[in-house]
């Protein structure tokens, strides 16, 4: 593993863990979407490191493009649900949103 | 190498600042900066098309969607949010750095050497070997459009549109 690949893998793992922390620590729905996006950046970096290590940049590039499309659709759906949720309940705090609790 | 290190450091700084900012608009700008740094890293290693996708879609479209959502939900209560997670972010960063260093060290010692370069260009692989992925992408985009239409229809039926 070269130094560049190790650096990218290290940054990917670090960014991934920061994204998980944002998901666990914050209660605002918009901040949770930010956490998902940060997590996705970490996954993209780890994918790039794997592709560079194996010498398969074209293959990993096609996987990254697919991942970006999935990430964008996920963000669009989440944000539209958040708008409706805020208009229905008047808040974005996940602790208050207890209508779906079993 | 210096450009790569600078981009990676700026990416981590942007992500950390994104968690520290109280204003969601600044956090959206932080996310856009992180996407720009990631696209520069992708471009440096020859993943040009992925870099363009990252720059236009993640740094552009998602930021616009996010800022639109923030403006649509501007009456939401932002000031009452706890500052505790932001205060714990920097100490947790030290722990995360240690875990990431351990992980990379373990990977470097356990992952085998490169097995040779892949054959074919991006176009050949994307449209040839990974053509099922293209079908999946079309299905996901259609699902996204239908999902947003379903949300909007519920909104109109509920009579909450304004």
Interface residues (C-beta under 8 A of the other chain):
Chain A: X1 X3 X4 X6 X7 X8 X9 X10 X11 X13 X14 X15 X17 X18 X19 X21 X22 X25 X26 X27 X28 X30 X31 X33 X34 X37 X38 X41 X44 X45 X48 X51 X52 X53 X54 X55 X56 X57 X58 X59 X60 X61 X62 X63 X64 X65 X66 X68 X69 X70 X71 X72 X73 X75 X76 X77 X79 X80 X81 X82 X83 X84 X86 X87 X88 X90 X91 X92 X93
Chain B: X1 X4 X5 X8 X11 X12 X15 X16 X18 X19 X24 X27 X28 X31 X34 X35 X38 X41 X42 X45 X46 X47 X49 X50 X53 X54 X57 X58 X61 X62 X65 X66 X68 X69 X70 X72 X73 X76 X77 X78 X81 X82 X84 X85 X88 X89 X92 X93 X96 X97 X99 X100 X101 X103 X104 X107 X108 X111 X114 X115 X116 X117 X118 X120 X121 X122 X124 X125 X126 X129 X130 X133 X136 X137 X140 X141 X143 X144 X147 X148 X151 X152 X154 X155 X158 X160
